[in-house]
Amino acid sequence: MLNDTRTPAELKQALDGSFAHPSSGRRWAGVLVSALVVTTLVACGSNVKLDDVPVADRTGTDVSTMAQGGGSAAAGAADQRGVSGVEVAGGDVAQPTAMARTVYFDYDSFEVRAEFAPTLEAHAKYLAANSRRRVALEGHTDERGGREYNLALGQKRGEAVRRALSLLGVSEAQMEAVSFGEEKPAVVGFDEAAFAKNRRVELTYR
């Protein structure tokens, strides 16, 4: 260790001289610039709000949060994430004629009613005997509520029928739940009779 015999005044003068030296000045300027850049990046990174990012559906239309036009039964349960309208082939495919192919639902509900248990049992037996057949479970709603909410509710109805068939032994590979929301009403009308016919899942074979 070296002993510096300079007086305090001499040491102060030497330090002042080193800060005034051009190379030392550049070094300290570099340190200050680096610190400023780091501070700026940290400040920018902490203010990003992902909640403000819009979500778009497959048609390119912005999707807002689900409308509250329905009731309370499915308002929290019908989640619009991952929901999309799907075109399903079936018009030129032979459909079973001996079985009812529609399951109806109560207003703002995706609970399968007990009266449709025999219908689902018949379809489960048919699918078990015809393992190469596939069925689309097309969820529909009446026109009350927003478009996005109804797409979500239609999907929930399709999924409810899928779960019921799965419990009856149908292979998951044979089923696909899709949603059309309010876009394809079975009956055009604005009364409860029409609404009741539109709250449904149709089983379409392909």
N, C-alpha and C positions, 0 to 999 in steps of 0.2 A: 504494500500500500504506500503510495507516494504522499509525502507531507507537503501541502501547499503553504508557503510562508508569506503569501501575499496578504496585505491588509484587507479588511472588509471593503474599503473604498476601491482598492485595486480589483478585487474580485467582481464588484458591481460593474466597474468599467469594462472588464473583460466580457462579462455576460452581455452587457448592452452592445458591445462590439460584435458579438457572435450573432445576435438577432438582427443586427443591421447588415451583416454580410449577405450579399446577393443570393448565394446558394442556400443559406439558412432561411432566408425569406421565402424562397420558392418552396422549400421543404414544409415550412409551416403553412403556406398557402394551400399546398396539396392536402395536408391533413385537414384543414378547415373545409375545403371543398368536399372531401370524402365524407366528413361528418354531416355536412349539409345534405348530400345525396341520400345517405342512409336515413336521415330524419324525414326527408320528403317521401321516400318509399314507404316507410312505416306509416306515415300519416295517410297516404293514399290507400294503402291496403286495409286500414281499419275502418274505412267509410263505405266499403262495398256492401250493398243491400240486395241480396238475392231474392228477397220477397217481391221486389218490383219487376222481376223478369216476367214478361207475358208468356203464356202457354198457348200453343197453337194446335188445333186439331188437324186431321189428315187432309182436310179440304183447304187448309191455309187460313181459315177464319180464326181470329183470336177467341180463345175460350176464357170466359170469366168464371168466377166461382159459381157454384150451383145456385140456381134461383130458389128462393124460399116460397114459391107459389104453391108447393104441395102442403102436406100436413106435417105432423111431427113424427109419424111412425118411421119414415125412412129418411128424414132430413139428415140425421147424422150418419146413417148407415150406408146410404147410396153414395158411393165415392166415385167421382168422375175420372180418376186417374186410370189411364190405360183403356178407356172406353172409346170405341170407334164404330161407326156405321159400316156394316159389311154387306156387300152384295152376295147373295147365296144362290147358287144354281139349284134348280129343283123343278122348274116348269116342265121340262122334258124328261124328267126322271119318274119312273113309276112309284107312286105313293101308295102305301097300304090303304085299302078302301074299307076294310072291316073294322077299323079303329078310329075313334075320335082323335083328332090331332091338335086340339086346342085346349089349353089350360087357362082359366080366367082367374083374375086377382081382384081383391078389394081395392078401394081407392087408396092411393099412396102406400101400398103394401107390396112386399115381395114374398109373403108367406104362402106356401102352397096349401090350398084348402083341402080338407080331408075328403071331400066329395070327388076329388080327382085322383085319388089313390088307385081305383080300378083302371083308369086310363093309363096311368104310368106303369102299372103292373103289366098291362097288355103290351105296351111298347118294350118293356124290359124283356119279356119273353120273346118278342119278335126279334129284337136285336141279338139276343143270345142264340137264337136259331139261325140268324143270318149275320154271321160275324164279319162279312165283307161290307155290309151296309153301314153307312155313316148318317148321322142325323144332326141337323143344325137346329139349335134351340133359339128361336128368334123372339127376342123380348120386345114388347110394344107397350105403349102407354096411351092414355087419352091426352088431349091437347092442353090440359091445365098444367101450369108450371113452365119454367123456361126450357129451352131446347137442350142445354147441357145437363140440366137436372133430369130431364126425361130420358136422355141417352143413358145416364148412370142408372136410373131406376129400371129401365128396360134390360140393362146388363145384369142387374141384380136378380131380376125375375128369371132370366135365362140360366143364371148360375144356380138359382134355387132348384129349378127343374133338373139341372145336371146333377146336383148333389143327391136329389131324390132317386134318380135313375141309377146313380153310382151305388147307393145303398141297396138297390135291388139287384146288383151284380153286373150292371152294364160296364163295359170297358171304357176307360177314359178316352182311349184312342178312337172310339166310335162316336164321340160327342164333341160338339163345339157350341158354346154359348155366344151369341152375338146380339147386338142391340140396334134397333131402328128407331127407338124413341117414339115420337109422335108422328114420324114421317109417313107411315103407311097405315092409315086407319082402315079397319075392316068395315066400319059403318061411318058415313058422313052425317054428322048431326051435332047438336049442341045441348042435348038433354041427357039425363042420367042413363037412359036406355042405350044411347049410342056410346057414351063414355064406358059403360060396363062391358060392351062388346070389344072395345079397343084396348082394355087393360088385359093383356093376354101374352101367352107364349105359344107360338106355333111350332110344331115338330115337323120339319121338312126334311125328307130323305133325299140322299144323293148317292 
